[in-house]
Amino acid sequence: MVIAKRLVLLGRVIVIAWEDTTGEDWRIDFNKDNLALCSNATGTALFFVPWKKAKKTKTPKWEKEKKTFENWSGLEADSGFQVTIPRDTLFVCGVITSIIYESDKWTGKKTLYEHTYQRPVKFYQDRQKSPAAWGALQERGKKLVSPRGLIG
């Protein structure tokens, strides 16, 4: 899995919990870090990336991203921008079990949400020691983002 070239910013990651490939449970608290909750343009993959390392560039054509954001948030997207982040290759490290995130979807006000996954969603990270980027992907390209929030 490679971090998508164009991302839709959905919110901020607070906590991620997962089960690794040996069955051990893990939990990382990102409350003090600025880790962005993003999806690809179609909403079939999630990416958790360090937003403070993002570099803003010119606005691209962004119709797919706009539609995904508006479906997610219920808010109109009137502008977009492209950021440059390291596009690392991500490797499977287990199955994501839950995520706590902050988003301004639906109301425009930052609100905490918790999603517990009901189906297996593979969890990825960029490296074994001191990972800096993560991702989640469901089998057969099923959506992980919907108007009601994260799904899976």
Secondary structure, DSSP 4 states (H G I P E B T S, - for coil): -B--SS-EEEEEEEEEEEEETTS-EEEEE-TTS-EEEEE-TTSSEEEEEEGGG-EEE-----HHHHHHHHHHHSS------EEE----B-EEEEEEEEEEEEE-TTTSS-EEEEEE-SS-EEEEES-SSS---EEEEEGGG--SEETTEE--
